[in-house]
């Protein structure tokens, strides 16, 4: 993997990645905007025991692109600079212009509840220069490169001693609030281990101490034994509808070996994990012959945790629909109680996805 | 409060409530449908440490009403029976035809992960016979009656020894997935304390043991002292945008006194709590001169917890919009990490709502 580190005119970082050497004469561009005025802060929610991020500057986004203007497409017209430059590279990563977490976050205000600086990082990951592509449409070695990029970013962001957890994710589709359709994801680097990974951490550590193997490792072994919810079984990686899916069409993608994070994957594992992910995404888009909206989350081990064997890198994909045209809404029981009601059996949804033929 | 307990032709319970004696000759009606075939079950999610409810029969809802047919309107045409009868009453409560939790839930299947019976109750609460009304439009004494009904249902459902937590809520608006616009809410009675109330329970018990007062009691005292986020300050109840709001326009409504549940409210407290709630809802609808969609959750003490002083009944209202026409989407950081990013300061949103004049 080749890496070229650049600086945008407004000071934000831009890093390009490629399978080939990257021409050094590329110059970083940026959309005009009021970046840098970021003043996010954290407030403690005492009844839920969690931090809430306040990023009021995000509401005042001054950037209003002309129609059809895509800020994630390589800049080709000097009158309309975009966030990424022209050039021969595969993946671009840059600091979000309106970050919820920022290395420049000011000291927090004093309030009724504890507050803290919203120190951290929010990066945008442009998956490809092609605006008409999608994560699932990328070539396998391009996807494998992206997995390596996620590992590299985890390493770079994790080098900040105040960062405790790095979460790469993709929100796909208007149904989850995405307005830019150029294939891209985001990375949040938090100054704490957020509630969901923290809960997983506690449960994985407890299981590892008791059972001597990873929690997800055991679950994957069970899914492979039962096999009826499997979507992909490669030599190094798997994809399946988990027995405990909270969303209809929920899928988990993971290496077979309990790697704690992206950085621990071998080249062969990256390639097969890319195949598992691509298989899943092509099945999604093939199911109803339309782009399938979802939220994709990558869970890694918390940075400071030394019990690495307890963790198992995996992607959890939560699709927006429960049947054609019918959204899965989160309402009273999901949001208020935290208890999901799934109207579909994982076994049935797995059968539907198994029946979608794809060529990867 | 007067109560009339009836049984629907298909065996489901229907209970009517009124401020006046209820004529005894009312007969319970029911929509035709395949109720009773409920076969929900629970599966344990080992990575999140929570139960997931599977209710596959809900996806096959056979009931397709003719256009304009409202199953929550009092039945006036024998050809189209509805879920509630004609008659002089204020509030109707009946068993959901497609319950996610049911007293008739069968033994669970054996699977890779622990499973359990989805024993419990799902009730529909019809707030009024008037389909054109809304929770906020109800007269104060009608709202106060509804608070008493929620207390009564908590008592009735809590008498089932397998029920551990009772959660009344209202999903309002197409934005949160509601297709029936007749004013109504739901009550879920769970066979466990769900994750969100369980987390609140642990934090409230810890705070109570340490500080000798309720966590919310102290927070309300602080909000009253600061006053800038208050929407309503009555003699018995308050409404405010909490300092740690996760949603723009989030509001909490609570009695001043730390009552653990509805059943502990005095008549004066119910009336003032009704006024606090009505004030909030009228401000919501008045803000943009349109019905304001939200999820309203009532948090009470867990049924089996004897440390009642630690708890403080309150409603948390989570609106769908962050500004006119712009939904607050839950995506990567909210769903994947459990960390909310709020683009608005609670102080600003409180000012907006304070500026909406209402007559309660």
Interface residues (C-beta under 8 A of the other chain):
Chain A: X43 X44 X45 X46 X47 X48 X49 X50 X51 X52 X53 X54 X55 X56 X58 X59 X100 X111 X112 X113 X165 X167 X169 X170 X171 X176 X177 X178 X186 X188 X190 X194 X195 X196 X197 X199 X200 X202 X203 X204 X207 X215 X216 X219 X222 X223 X226 X243 X244 X245 X246 X295 X297 X299 X316 X318 X322 X323 X327 X329 X330 X331 X332 X333 X335 X336 X337 X338 X339 X340 X341 X342 X343 X344 X345 X348
Chain B: X43 X44 X45 X46 X47 X48 X49 X50 X51 X52 X53 X54 X55 X56 X58 X59 X100 X111 X112 X113 X165 X167 X169 X170 X171 X176 X177 X178 X186 X188 X190 X194 X195 X196 X197 X199 X200 X202 X203 X204 X207 X215 X216 X219 X222 X223 X226 X243 X244 X245 X246 X295 X297 X299 X316 X318 X322 X323 X327 X329 X330 X331 X332 X333 X335 X336 X337 X338 X339 X340 X341 X342 X343 X344 X345 X348
